[in-house]
Amino acid sequence: MTPAGLADAHETFRRRVRAVMERHVLPHAEAWEADGRIPRSLWRALADEGLLGLAHRAEVGGAERDVFHAFVFLEELGRTGFAGVRAAVAVHCFMATRYLADLPGTRIEADYLRPAVAGEKIAGLALTEPGAGSDLSMLRATLTPVPSGYRLDGAKSFIANALTADFFVVAAKIPAGGGARRAEHLSLCVVDSPSAGLEVAGNRCMGWHSAGIGDLVFRDVLVPAENLIGRPHGGLMRIMKAMQLERLAAAAMAVGGAAHALEETTRYVASRAAFGAVLAGRQAVRHKIAGMATEIAAARQLALHAAACFARDPLSIAECSMAKLKCTEVAKEVAGQCQQLWGAAGYREGSTMARILRDAQAATVTAGSSEVMLDIVAQSLLEAASNPS
């Protein structure tokens, strides 16, 4: 049965994406986890399959597919069970390069977006800082005007693709009247990696090992004027628009990840014998499986609803925030329950379930924590109640 919001064409596309994952990702992903990054060969393979530019215009080599094609791709990325891979690819395809999508005829389009869609350059997105995440007013990185463009100073942390990126989309503030800490002063720029004054250091986290996560320090990094994305002080609205797709992407990948965890666990309990019978024959186990499947299905429908809202209005803040909140929390809960059913075998370092549990934790924090999502949804509801149409 084709889920609501998806057509037969999307399910046909799903089969193709799944085949690509089975061919290019699954045989190598364990090695990438150990290496802490994914190789350039994967980017070229995904580009050859037409998957790096699903949301981008044909003029830059993109496929111009609708948001449901993106949803399917992201869900199947999640279903690989390797959250580091899905994070790295999603940042490249739907986050960093999204900021470059509406700059036709510019040097940024020619030198960064086109090569990124072709798999020739890897993109990173540098928003988070050591002391600031969702609160954009707390970002401290600055772009100071100089005769040849801007001088970038500051630090960014927990950046996916940091160890492999050829360029970063960076958020920083151009000081203006009223103080440099106002979010309205945010601007966006593109910074090559390597660049003089840019330091990149690995930051191995509890999970997402293959995402190439690292920290960045910018000291007097020269940013040419033509590398500014849009107008000065125009970054806030661009971030607000792009963030909704980022949250929708997080929801879709979490659904895929939860489905993968349940599939692995269902196979395990169907074969694991205990007390004279397989675990799947125990009512407590069967009910737990049924409950998880129901939660995943419900979360998936909410995410598809958010995708439909996003297709109509890319600023569907409440809907995308709800989907991100529900899907990532369900994925974390499912991972914990699945590990419980695996028992000691799921607690062993290097096991599939240990990786799934570690990886699931991060999704409730990135792109805005669950607590931030709750605040955003509540604010949307209260504003609607105060201003009835």
N, C-alpha and C positions, 0 to 999 in steps of 0.2 A: 504494500500500500504506500503510495506516495504521500508524504506528510503535507499538511496544509502549508501553502506558500511555495511549494516546490512542484515543478512540472516534470513530465517524463524526460525532457531534455536535461534537466538538472541531475536526475538520477543516472542518465547515460553518462553525463560528465563525471559523476561520482565514481562510476566504475573505472573510467579512464584515470582519474586522479589516484584511486586506490592502487591500480596497476603500477603507476609511476612510483608511488611510495614503496611498494613491494620490490620494485626493481632497483631503485636508486637510494632508498633510505634504510629500510630494515636490515639489509645485509651488512651495513657499515656503521649503524648508529651507536652500537656499543663501543666501537673503537673511537668514535668521535667524542663520546662521553669521557673516555679516558684521556683523550688529547685536549679536551677543553674547548673545542671549536669544530666547525664543519669546514671541509675543504672547498676550494674554489670550483672543483669539479662538479659539486652538487649545484651550485648556482648556474653553471653553464648547462647542466642537464635540465634543470627546471626551466631555464630560458628556452632551450630547444623544444621543450614540450609546450611552450606558450603560457607558462603558469606564473611568470614573474610580473606580468603586466596586465593581469585580468581586469583591473579597474581603470587602466590608463587608455588614452586615446590611440587610435590606429596610427596617427601621425608620428608617434614616438615609439612605435613598435608594439603597442598594447593591443589587447583583445577586445576592449570595450564591452566586457560582460556585465550583466546586472549584479546587484548585491547578493542575490541568491547563489550565483555561481561562486562568488567570493565566500559565502557562508559554507557551501559544500567543501570547497578547497580547505578552508580553515578547520572545519569539522574533521576532515580526513587527516589533516596534519596532526590534530589532537589524537586521533585514533591510532597513530603510530605508537603512542605510549612514550614518546621521547619529547618532553616539554622543552628541552633546550633547543632542539631542532625547530620545533614549531615557533618558539619565541623569536629565534634568529630570522627565520623566513618571514614571519608576520611583520616584524619591525621593518624589514627591507621592503616588502611588497605593499603594505597597507598603512604604514605609519610614517617612516622617514620620507619615502618618495611621494606620499600624499601631499606634503607641503610644497612639492615642486610641480604639481600637476596643472596648475593654472597660470603658467608663465610661458606661453607660446612665443617662439621666436627669440628667446633670450639665450644668453650664454649658459645660464643654469640648466635650461632644458637640453641644450646641445652637449654640454660637458658632463652633466651628472644624471639627468633623468633618462636620456636615451641609453647610455651605457649601463645604467642600473637595470632597466627593463631587458637589456640584451644579456645580462649576466656577466658583463665585463667589469663592473664596479660594484662593490658591496657598500650598502648604506647603513649608517647608524643614526640614532636619534638621541640627542643629548639634552634632556630637559631636567631630570632629577639632579639635585645637588646634595652634598653631605648634610646640610641642615634644612633642606626644603624639598618638598615633593608636590603634593596636590595644591598647597597654598602658593600660588604663583607669585603673590606679592612678596614672598620671602626669598625669591631667587636673587642671588647676589652677583652673578656673572655680569660683566659690563662690556659694552662696545663704545669705545671712546673715539669720536671723529678725529681723523688725522688727514693730512693733505692727500694721501693715496687711498684713503678708504676709512677703515676702522681698526682700532687696536682692541683685541679681545683678551680679557683677563678673567680668571675665575676657575672653578672646579666643578666637575660633574661626576656622579657616582652611579654605580649599578647599571652601566650602559651595555645593553646587548650588542653584540658584534664589535665591541670595542677592540678586540684583539685582531680582527680581520678587516675592518671597514677601510674603504678607500676615501670616504668622506663622511662627515657628520653634519646633520642639521642641528644647529645649536640655538637655544633660546638664551638671550641676554638682554640687558636693559641699556638703552641709550639715555644717559642722564639728561633730565630736563627739569623745568620748574616744578616745584611741589615735592621734590625728593626722588632719588633714584630707586626707591623700593616700591613704588607704585606699579601694580601689574599693567596699568595702561601704558607704561613706558617700555614694555617688552617688544623686542624685535627678534627676527629670525635670520640666520645667515647660514651659508654653507662653508665648511672648513675642510680643506684637504687633509688627509692623513697618509704620510707624515707631513707636518708643517714645522717650520722653525718656531720653537717655543711651546710646542704641544708635547706633553708627556703622557704616555699610555701605560698603565700598570694593570696586571691581571687582578681580579677580585673573585676568587673561587667561593661560590656561595653553597649553601646546603643542597640546593638542587639546581636544575637547569644547567647542568655542567657543560653541555655542548654549545651553549649560546655565546661563548666567547665573552663573558661579562667582564668588564673592567672599569677602572676609574680614569678620568681625564683631568689634566691640569693644563690650563692655558696661561702662558706668561708672555705678554707682549706679542701675541700672535697677530700678524697682519692679515686682515680680511679685505680683499679688494671691494670697492664700492659696488661692483656688479654682482658680488656674491651675497648681497643683502636680498632677502626674499620679500618681495613687495616693498611697501613704503616703510620708512622709519616709524617706530611705535605702532606698527600694524600687526604685531605678533599675537596679541591676546585673542582677537577674533579668529585668527587662523588656528590657534591652538584649541579654542572651544569647539570649532567645527571638526577638526581632526580627531579630537579626543572621543567623540561619539563613535566613530568608526573603530577606534582603538578598543573601546569598551565592548562594542559589539563583537569584535574579533576575539577578545578574551572570553566572551560568553560562548561563542561557537567552538573554540578550541577546548574549553572546559567540558562542554557537552561531549565532544569526541573523546577526550581523555577519560571521562567517567564511563562512557560506553565501553572503551577498551578495558578498563579495570574490571568492569562487571563481566565482560566476555571471558577474560582470563580466569576470573574467579569461578564462573559457572562451569568452565571446563575442569577446573581443579576439583571442585566439590563433587562433580559427577564421576570422578575417578578415584578420589581419596577414600580409602576404607578405614573405618574406625568402629569398634564395638560390633563387629559382625555385619556391617552394612556400609554402603557409601554415604558420605556426608549429605549428598543431595537427597537421600531418603529421609532425613530428619526434618520434622515439621519446622523446627526453629530456624533451620538453615533455609528451607524453602521459602518461608515467610520473609526472611531477611532479603533474599534474592528478589522476591516479588516487590517488596517495598522499595528497594533501590531502583529497580527497573521503572517503577511508577514515578519516582522522583526525577529520574533522568528524562523520562518522556515529557513530564510536565515542564521541566526547565527548558527542554528543547523547544516546546511550543511557545514559551514566553520569548525565547531568543528569536524564533522565526517571526513572531509578532513584532518584535523590536526591529528586525530587518525590514519588514514591510513598512513600518513607520519611518525608518531611516530613508527608504527609497523615495518616500513622499516628501520628507523634510529632514535633511542632514543634521538639523539641530533638535532632533528628538531626544532631548537630554534625559527626561524622566524615564522613557521607555528603555533606552540603552543602558541607563544606570541600573534599572530594575533587573534587566537581563544579566548584566555583568555581576551584580550582587547575587542573584539566585543561582546562576549556573556555576560560578566559582565556589560558592559555599556548598552546593550539592556535590561538586566534584571532590571537595575536601572531605565531606562526610562519607561519600561512597568509598574513597580511598581508605579511610579509617576502618569502615565496616568490612571491606574486602580483606584488608590485612588481618583483621580479627579471624576471619574464616580460614585464612591460610595458616593461622597459628604460628608456631616457631619458624616455619619455613618462610613466612612472609616478613620475618624480622631480621633475617640473616643479611648482613652487608653484601651487596652485589646481587641481591635477588630482585626480580621484577617488581614485586610489591613494595620493597623498601624504596626503590627509585620512584615509583608512582606516588607513594605517600609524601616523600620529600618534595617532589615536583608540584604536587597539588597545593601545598601550603602557599607557594609564591603567588599564585593567581589571585588570591584574595587580597593581596597587597598592591600589586602592580596596577597601573592605570587608575589609581585611586583605591584606597582600602575599602573594605566592606562598610566600615563605619562612615567613611566619606560618602559612599553611595547612599546610605540611609539618610544622611543629612540632605543630599541633593534631592532625593525623592520626596522627602518631607517638605522641603522648601518649595518644590514645584506644586505639591498638593495644596499647601497653605496659601501660596500666591494665587492659585486658581480659585480657591474658596473666597479669597479677599477681593478678587476681581472677576466676578461672574460675567460671562458674555451675554 
